[in-house]
Amino acid sequence: MKQKLAIIKIGGNVIENQEELDKFLTNFSKMSGPRILVHGGGKLATQLATRLGIKSKLMNGRRITDVESLEVITMVYGGLTNKNIVAKLQSKNINAIGLSGADGNSIAAHKRPKKEIDFGFVGDIDTVNSTTINTLLNGNLVPVYCALTHDGSGQLLNTNADTIASEIAIGMSPYFETTLYFCFEKKGVLMDITDENSVVKNINPSTYKKLLDEGVITEGMLPKLENCFHALKNDVDNVCIGDIGMIDPNTTLFTTITK
Amino acid sequence: MKQKLAIIKIGGNVIENQEELDKFLTNFSKMSGPRILVHGGGKLATQLATRLGIKSKLMNGRRITDVESLEVITMVYGGLTNKNIVAKLQSKNINAIGLSGADGNSIAAHKRPKKEIDFGFVGDIDTVNSTTINTLLNGNLVPVYCALTHDGSGQLLNTNADTIASEIAIGMSPYFETTLYFCFEKKGVLMDITDENSVVKNINPSTYKKLLDEGVITEGMLPKLENCFHALKNDVDNVCIGDIGMIDPNTTLFTTITK
């Protein structure tokens, strides 16, 4: 039987709030067995860019990562956020090791090709290096990945943290029984957006279609759920969506996504 | 017989100059055997602080690391500089992994106690975690350390890169035949500061005393050489000072420090 591995992604709502982050990291430190944390950067990068007078460039409502934005992201995601999370986990006796996708050649990507929009230094993932990740896990280290990958030619690339989490889970599934957790601000996928407790307990491909037809799945949730089904199709064993309480074994209210 | 391990420290003069950095990284990538890179941050941190309107605080001519300065250092050393060096080494087929002292609990330190001067978030090193470093080296990874340590209670600390390099070399000396290289802007310790080629080929404790008496060792070199002798006294096998050419096996002009 394969050993269990948890891959947990946290977003801006956790990172930007010191109290929430501390609660999450305490829950994370109490989990048993090997685990990997993936974090985005949230508003801190935008705040730093603003302080530096760097304007966020948007094209059709989507963010463009130019040279200056990439520098800001590298400083905030790879430096400030990542190293502070690692130091905090160390204080909770978790032997965390903070990484970008360039470190140990963990996540190789290519710059998204120009089509209608040139997204700039944005990376689409090619491969996850399970050798590096296994080396770290076997050494009882807990990898903490920020949302940066690299192209193997010296270029760092901004990459969606949800995608990084699901590709790591996929990449590690030949070696572990993997559970992928997406932590966000809600307790799960909600039937009624105004009712925090109206959590859909389980979504499978057929109920997903139904929820889409009924308009329950809103635009913001769509890529997250597509990501979940992509992971399941590629041999990830379990996928869950919920808030930071989800990784507490006493919590039962969250959404599981199944094949 | 122990395997050889090289620990190489580069400073601001290399990091701030893309051409020099690229030359150095090419030399570094051509070295054989296990190696560890340690880098400071140089003027990039000061430049970012200036752009953010953060004033460098000095006390008796020495820099004070307050909360804001530590954030800048964490972003620049741990993020921008470290991740770009790692991405560049990956492009040269070196499986680099970028770390702070918090990562893998590699370098534990304590906040320097207030005496006449409160240096702020500056760390003096307590222990180097050879278990983590051996795990990485055994996994054929090449650790790249920035000048940050942690106190084990969640606090990152600014720590001198020369000291980090020598403490890592000391910590790894039970397992390896260690050579510690300090790369700086000169070809070595110079007899005549106006003559770039007047390199003192060897310094031992008795010639060191003589050079001090003669005023050849200037104030800037004093802590560097004290660091070298401290390393040698603590079982580091070889210590060298020179420019980035030093790690090229064809270069013979640099200073070796011996017991």
Chai-1 contact restraints between the chains, C-beta under 6 A:
chainA,res_idxA,chainB,res_idxB,connection_type,confidence,min_distance_angstrom,max_distance_angstrom,comment,restraint_id
A,R51,B,L52,contact,1.0,0.0,6.0,A-B,restraint_1
A,L52,B,R51,contact,1.0,0.0,6.0,A-B,restraint_2
A,T74,B,G79,contact,1.0,0.0,6.0,A-B,restraint_3
A,T74,B,L80,contact,1.0,0.0,6.0,A-B,restraint_4
A,T74,B,K83,contact,1.0,0.0,6.0,A-B,restraint_5
A,M75,B,M75,contact,1.0,0.0,6.0,A-B,restraint_6
A,M75,B,G79,contact,1.0,0.0,6.0,A-B,restraint_7
A,M75,B,L80,contact,1.0,0.0,6.0,A-B,restraint_8
A,G78,B,G79,contact,1.0,0.0,6.0,A-B,restraint_9
A,G78,B,K83,contact,1.0,0.0,6.0,A-B,restraint_10
A,G79,B,T74,contact,1.0,0.0,6.0,A-B,restraint_11
A,G79,B,M75,contact,1.0,0.0,6.0,A-B,restraint_12
A,G79,B,G78,contact,1.0,0.0,6.0,A-B,restraint_13
A,G79,B,G79,contact,1.0,0.0,6.0,A-B,restraint_14
A,L80,B,T74,contact,1.0,0.0,6.0,A-B,restraint_15
A,L80,B,M75,contact,1.0,0.0,6.0,A-B,restraint_16
A,K83,B,T74,contact,1.0,0.0,6.0,A-B,restraint_17
A,K83,B,G78,contact,1.0,0.0,6.0,A-B,restraint_18
A,K83,B,S100,contact,1.0,0.0,6.0,A-B,restraint_19
A,K83,B,L156,contact,1.0,0.0,6.0,A-B,restraint_20
A,V86,B,A102,contact,1.0,0.0,6.0,A-B,restraint_21
A,V86,B,D103,contact,1.0,0.0,6.0,A-B,restraint_22
A,A87,B,A102,contact,1.0,0.0,6.0,A-B,restraint_23
A,A87,B,H150,contact,1.0,0.0,6.0,A-B,restraint_24
A,A87,B,G154,contact,1.0,0.0,6.0,A-B,restraint_25
A,A87,B,L156,contact,1.0,0.0,6.0,A-B,restraint_26
A,K88,B,G154,contact,1.0,0.0,6.0,A-B,restraint_27
A,Q90,B,A102,contact,1.0,0.0,6.0,A-B,restraint_28
A,Q90,B,N105,contact,1.0,0.0,6.0,A-B,restraint_29
A,S91,B,S153,contact,1.0,0.0,6.0,A-B,restraint_30
A,S91,B,G154,contact,1.0,0.0,6.0,A-B,restraint_31
A,N95,B,N105,contact,1.0,0.0,6.0,A-B,restraint_32
A,I97,B,D103,contact,1.0,0.0,6.0,A-B,restraint_33
A,I97,B,G104,contact,1.0,0.0,6.0,A-B,restraint_34
A,G98,B,D103,contact,1.0,0.0,6.0,A-B,restraint_35
A,S100,B,K83,contact,1.0,0.0,6.0,A-B,restraint_36
A,A102,B,V86,contact,1.0,0.0,6.0,A-B,restraint_37
A,A102,B,A87,contact,1.0,0.0,6.0,A-B,restraint_38
A,A102,B,Q90,contact,1.0,0.0,6.0,A-B,restraint_39
A,D103,B,V86,contact,1.0,0.0,6.0,A-B,restraint_40
A,D103,B,I97,contact,1.0,0.0,6.0,A-B,restraint_41
A,D103,B,G98,contact,1.0,0.0,6.0,A-B,restraint_42
A,G104,B,I97,contact,1.0,0.0,6.0,A-B,restraint_43
A,G104,B,L141,contact,1.0,0.0,6.0,A-B,restraint_44
A,N105,B,Q90,contact,1.0,0.0,6.0,A-B,restraint_45
A,N105,B,N95,contact,1.0,0.0,6.0,A-B,restraint_46
A,T135,B,G139,contact,1.0,0.0,6.0,A-B,restraint_47
A,G139,B,T135,contact,1.0,0.0,6.0,A-B,restraint_48
A,L141,B,G104,contact,1.0,0.0,6.0,A-B,restraint_49
A,H150,B,A87,contact,1.0,0.0,6.0,A-B,restraint_50
A,S153,B,S91,contact,1.0,0.0,6.0,A-B,restraint_51
A,G154,B,A87,contact,1.0,0.0,6.0,A-B,restraint_52
A,G154,B,K88,contact,1.0,0.0,6.0,A-B,restraint_53
A,G154,B,S91,contact,1.0,0.0,6.0,A-B,restraint_54
A,L156,B,K83,contact,1.0,0.0,6.0,A-B,restraint_55
A,L156,B,A87,contact,1.0,0.0,6.0,A-B,restraint_56
